[in-house]
């Protein structure tokens, strides 16, 4: 089908009604493509924006996020647990969904038995955590799709077709999960000649594709992509990887993966604690409201302590116990991070006690500065952090901005 923008009719050359209709169609297509900046979108708080799927905003409709880790760390278990938790409207690893989300999981490696084991175990973990709250209805929104052998342009064409059919039947997902990324590209993950057109559109081995980005935008879904590191770190490298200032570059392959993806987290095993992982937020991670630990925004998880369906350890993740947190996370924090934590805690306590309701200017925190004996800049930053993400601290206040500060 010809793109009408590939042609142009001189106004003076129009001689028939058909040419007039074509000229109007060309003009309309042109005006739809060249849009004044003032007409492009309206800003909404993320709570009011239906395009935000995971708050931060960390994942939006038409957007993408990467979850990067070494092989065997527990990515596949995590993908199942994230989908199950968020289909209930519940958070996973500090990532908060917009209500109950529907997922399509494209899995290319695990056997049906392993998928069943992961499904049963993560469901048992979530029921113990939240109770049986109409989980059956929520979990029906999760679909597992196997397109074995379909890679590159063929995979993208099939994905586009399936999402189009889902819209027609009224069962479209909110999020698609690709696990792992390298199974779908159809060429070397290090070769931009495959990666870039797969993500953005172009030619792959002589075949044209519109690219994953176009598909996500056209169907209004977000993509959460699980990806591998190039190799596992040695014990001596592990601490450096965890404390890297650029965790979004730890995924294997072409740099366009990092350039294209909107959000990144990396998941690494914790040294001397083989049952724990540290999840570090890279690109777009500062918006999540996570703690700053060791100079980076991080969350920690551990394997479930319960027995799984296999009679061995349960295939599921859990939060750390207070004792584990104090041992593993507490010692990683730097002095300025501990001060920030103390300031945030004091501000939240003061707001909840209605001693400050809410903090609307820098002048309102003078008593806290004196009581905490912490630098004024730290307390002001902590104040801004609380007001930027009040729901992360179970507060209902909204930020009030003044020209003299927060």
N, C-alpha and C positions, 0 to 999 in steps of 0.2 A: 504494500500500500504506500503510495507516494506521500511524502511529507509536504504539505502545502507551502511550507517555508522554503522549499527548494525552487520555487518559481516566483516570478514577480511580473505583474502586468502594469505597463505604463498607463497612467490614467487617461492620456490622450488617445490610446490605441483601442479603447473599449468600443466595440461595434455591435454587440449583441447582448440580450438579457443573460445568456449563459456566461459571457465574459464578465458581466457586472456581478453576477452571483459569485463567480470565482474570485473577483477582486475583493468583494466583501468578506469572503471566507479567509482570504489571505490576510486582510487587515485585522480581522478578529484574532486569527492565530498569532499574528505579530504582537498585538496589544496584550494578549494573554502571556506571551513570553517575556515581554519587556515591561516589568511592573514597577511603578514608582515605589521607592523604599518606604514611604509613609503608609502604603497600602499592604505591606507585607507583615502580617501577623499582629496580634495584640498581646502585650505582656499580661500574664495572669500569675498570681501566686501559685506555687506548685500544687497546693491543696485544692485549688479551683480549676486547674488545667487538666482536662481529660486526656491530653496527650502524654502526661507524665505517668509512667508505669511503675517505676521504682523511684522512690523519693530521693532527692539530692538537688535537682533531678539527676539520677544516675543512669536511668534507661528511659527513653521516650519512644513513642510510636515513630517508626522510620529511622530509629537510632540503633546503636550497637554497643555492646559491652563485651569485654574479654575477661575470661577467668583462666589464668595461666599457672601451670604447675608442672612438676616433674611426674614421670610415669609412676603409677602405683601409690600416689599420695592420697588418693580418695576423691578425685574430681568427679568420677561417675556417680559415686554415692552422693556427693554433694549436689550434683545436678538433679538427681531424683528427690532429694530432701528439700532443696530449694523450691522445686515445682510443687511438691506436695504441701509445703508450708504456705507458700504464697497463694495456692489455690484456695486455701482456707482464709486468706487475708492476713496471715501471720508472717512475721519477719524471719529471715534466716541470715545468720552471721552479721547481724546489724544492718542488713538491707531490708528496707520496709516497703511493701507493695502498696499499690493503690487499690485497696479492696481485694476481692477475690479475682485472681487472674487465671486465664486459660492458657495452657501450654501445649505445644507440639514438640516432642523430643525426637530429634533425628539421631539415632544411635547406630554406629557402624561396626562396633567391635565386640561388645559383650554378648554372651550366649543368652538364650531365653531363660535358662535356669538362673543365671546370675542376675538378670533383670528382675526376675520374680523374687529372688532372695533380697535384693536391695529394696524392692517395693515393700515387701512384708516388714522388713526390719525398720525402715524409716517411718512407716505408718505406726508401728508399735511405739517407737520413740515419741512421735508427735501426739499420739493418744495419751501416753503417760504424762506428757508435758501440758497439754491443753484440755484433755478430756475428749469424749466422743461428741463433738458438736456438729452434727450433720455432716460428717466427713465424707460419707459415701457420695452425696450430691456434689460436693466440692471436687472430689477426686475424679469424678466422671469427666471433668474438664481437661484432664491430662491424657494426651494421646501419644503413643509410641509408634514412630513411623520408620520403617527400614526400606531404604532404596539401594539395596546392595548392587554394586556395579555401576551405579549412576554417579558420574563425577563431572566436574567442569561445566561445560555448557549444557550437557544433558541433565545434570542435577538441577541447575538453575531453571531450566525450562519446566522440569517436572514440579519443582517447588512453586513456580509461578502458576502452573495449571491447578495444582491442589488448592492453593490459597484462593484462586478464583472460584473453584467449585465450592469451597467452604463458605465463601460469601454468599453464593447462590442458595445454599442450603441453610444459611443463618447459623453456622457453627464455626465461624472463623476464630482462630486463637488470638491472644494478645501478644504472646511471646513465642518465638521459635528458638529451640536450643539445638545447636550443632555440636556434636561431641564424637570425635575431636575434629578440629578445623582441617587438619591436613588430609583427612579422609575424603574430603569433598572437593578440594581445589582441582584435582586432576592433573597435577604436574608438580615439579619440585617446589617446596614451600619457600625456598631461597630465591626463586626465579621470578622477578617482577613481571616477566612476560606472561606468567600464569596468574599470579596473585592479584596484580592490579586490575586486569579486565574482569576477573572473578568478582572482585569487590565493587569496582566502579563502572564496568562495562568496557567492551572492546572486542578484540579478536583473540581467540584461544585456538591454536592449531588450525587457523584458517576459518574457524566458525565464529560468527558474531554472537555476542550475548549482551543483554541490557545491563547485566551486573546485579549483584545482590542489593546494592543501595537502591536501585530503581524499584526492585520488587518490594522491599520493605516499605518504601514511601507509597507505592501504588496501593498496597493492601493494608496499610496502617498498622503494621506489627513491628515489634522490636525484636532484635536478635541478641541472644546471649550465647557467646561462642567459647567453647572450652578448647584450650590450646596448650601445647607442650613447650617446655624450655628446650634449648638445643642439646643440653646434656645435664645430668644431675650434678650439683655442686659437691665438691669434696668437703670433708669436715672443716678444713681450714677456710674454705670459700663460703660455707653456709652463712656465717655471721655477716660477711660482706654482702651477700645477696639479700639477706633480710633487711640490712640497713641501707641498701642502695637508695640514692636520691632519685633514681629513674627506674622504678620497677616495671614501668610499661615497656621497657626495652628488653626484658628478660625472655620474651617469647621467641621461639625459633623463627628464622626466615626473613623475608623481605621487610625492610623498614616501613613499607607502605601499610603493613598491618597496624603498626602503631599510629601512623599518620591518619589512617581511615577510621579506626575505632575511636569512639567517643569516650569510653570509660574503661579502666583496667584495674583488676586486682591480681596479685600473685599470691599463691599459697605454698608455703615452704614448711618442711618438718622443723620442729624446734630442737636444737642441739641438746643432747642428753635427755630428751623427753620424747621417745619415739612414738608415743600415742597422741602427741599434740601437734598442731599446726598453727602457724602464724599467717594471717591473711593481711597483706599490706595493700592499701589503696594507692594506686598511682594516678594516672591521668584522670582528672575530674574527682579525685578522692577527697579533696578538702571540703567538698559540699556535703559529705555524708554525716558529719558530726561525730566521727569516731575519735577515740582518745589518741593523743599524740604520745607515742612510746618510742624511745630511742631515736627521735628525730623524724619519725614517719607516722602516718595515720594507720592504726592497726587494730585488728580483732584477733582473738585467740579461740581455738576450739580444740576439743579432745574427742577421741573415740568413745562411744557409749560404753558404760561399764556393765550394761545388762547382757543377758544371754540372747543370742539371735536365733532365728528359725532353724539354723543348721546345727544348733547345740553348741556352737562356738561363740566367739564374740559377736555382738550385734553390729551389722553394717549400718552405722548411723553416727552422726555427730552430735555433740552436746556442748554447752557452755562450761567453762572451767568452774570448779568449786572455789569458794573463797580462799581456801588453803592453797590450791594450785595457783590461783591468781596472784596471791601475795608472793609465792615462791618464784614464779616464772616471770610475771609481768612487772611486779613491783621493783625488782632489782634492775630491770631494763630501763626504767624511767630515769631521765636526767633531772638535775636539780630544778631547772626552770619549768620542766613539765610537772613536777610535784607541786611547785608553787601555783602553777596554773590550775591544777586539779583542786587544790585547797581553796583557791579563789572562787572557782566555779561552784564548788560545794557550798561555800558560805553564801554566795549570791542566791542560789536556788533555795537554800534554807530560809533566807531572809524574805524572799518573795512568798514562799509558802506560809510563812508566819505572818504575812501582811505587814512586816516592818518596812518593806519597800514595795510599792504597789502601783504599777510596776516601775522599774528604774527607767526614768525617762530622760535623764541627762547625767553628765559626768558629776554634777554637784550632788546627785542623789546617792552616790557611793562613798562620799567622804567618810562616814562612820565605819564602813567596811574597810577602807584603806587603813584607818587608824587601828582598827581591831586586829586585822590580819598581819600588820607589820610587813607587808609585801609591797614591792614597788608599785607605784601608781599605774605605770604602763601595763603591768601584768593584770591588775585588777580591771582596768578599762577594757583590755582585750578579752578577759574572761566574761565581762558584762556583755560585750558585743557577741561573743560566742553563744551565750545563753539566749539572748534575744533573737539571734538569727535562727536558732533551732530549738524553740521552747518545748516542742513535743518530745524531743529527745530526752528531756529532763522531767517529763510528765507535767508540764506546765501548760496553761491555756492562755497565757498572756500573748499579746502581739507586739512586735517592736514599734516604738514611736521614735521617729528620727527627727533630730533637731540640727540646726546648722552648727551648733557648738559641740556636736558629738552625739554619741549614743546615750 
